[in-house]
């Protein structure tokens, strides 16, 4: 790979990172929001390196430097003759680095959604011993994790009969009764993504990946307040909403 192409790769990579993390929200498809500043810094660094590399290639070479450079080449050729290959060029496989650089600028991979969630088990809910009293408001806005924890771990069973409000996207469950209200959560990045799902009864499923706000009450099954109780809801209303900018958190409902 020639020096001009190395410069181009550095600049394209830097621009791609800045496009995904600074000028758009594409980076949130791959990493948590807290990592965004590091991506911006990396993009700036790659641009600086590219400019520095381009500038250094334009510097005139003095006579002494040229002589030294020439002797160096001669010595290098002797080594090549002895070893049978040349170390002065970048391996051809380095051309593949252009693909991710260009994809960040011109083609963003699709976001994780119902396809991913339908093929993995729901995220395990952390053990919780104490729950604050539920507010008197109705419906109660909850995250999917909060609802699941209340249903399966709150021995006071305060969630029984209460109207709740949750937001997520639709994950169909073909051949079964109901569908799933879903959230995908990043711990660090897309590689460690996990889903939390609540089965919805009593309402027709909208197309996969449609973002909705659902109001309803716990769907009875098993023993409320124990692990036998399903994370399920009898829906009263289902309302389409806009997809949030940061879709990979289990945030409170959208209003």
Helices and strands as residue ranges (DSSP letters): H 3-18, I 19-23, G 26-29, G 33-35, H 36-58, H 63-83, G 92-96, H 97-106, H 114-117, E 140-141, H 144-153, E 164-171, E 179-185, G 190-192, E 194-201, E 211-218, E 232-240
